[in-house]
């Protein structure tokens, strides 16, 4: 496939962007006020099933909506990619 080089570059760029976001979040968290109320949450996505955990209902609900939207977007992207390659 002649597009494999492009896909590798896109994957590397996404990986690099994710690392930059993590570094920026760590810097932001370190410089924030210590008196602020902290809300934490996380998502582990295994295939199409998200495992969501968090410290309050609002944050968990937001992550549920975002992870569901991500899974729908992923399925649509896979279908589009499949039909374009065929």
C-alpha positions, -999 to 999 in steps of 0.1 A, spaced: 0 0 0 13 34 -9 -6 52 19 10 33 47 37 59 51 10 86 55 -9 65 81 23 61 101 29 98 101 -7 105 112 -3 79 140 29 94 151 15 129 151 -15 118 172 8 101 196 29 132 199 -2 154 203 -14 132 231 19 134 249 18 172 246 -17 173 261 -5 152 290 24 175 297 3 206 294 -23 191 318 4 182 343 18 218 342 -17 232 346 -24 210 376 9 219 392 3 256 389 -33 256 401 -44 269 435 -42 243 463 -75 254 477 -95 245 446 -119 216 447 -105 188 425 -127 165 405 -111 135 389 -124 110 364 -110 86 338 -120 63 310 -105 30 299 -118 20 265 -117 -17 257 -130 -23 222 -164 -5 221 -170 -7 259 -159 22 280 -150 17 317 -156 50 334 -146 60 370 -147 93 388 -152 113 419 -186 129 412 -216 122 390 -213 153 368 -178 144 357 -187 107 351 -217 117 331 -196 140 309 -171 113 303 -198 88 294 -212 112 268 -177 119 254 -166 83 253 -199 72 236 -194 99 210 -158 87 205 -169 52 200 -196 62 174 -170 83 156 -146 54 156 -172 30 141 -181 56 114 -145 61 106 -139 23 103 -169 19 80 -159 48 58 -123 35 56 -136 0 48 -159 12 20 -132 35 5 -106 7 3 -130 -18 -12 
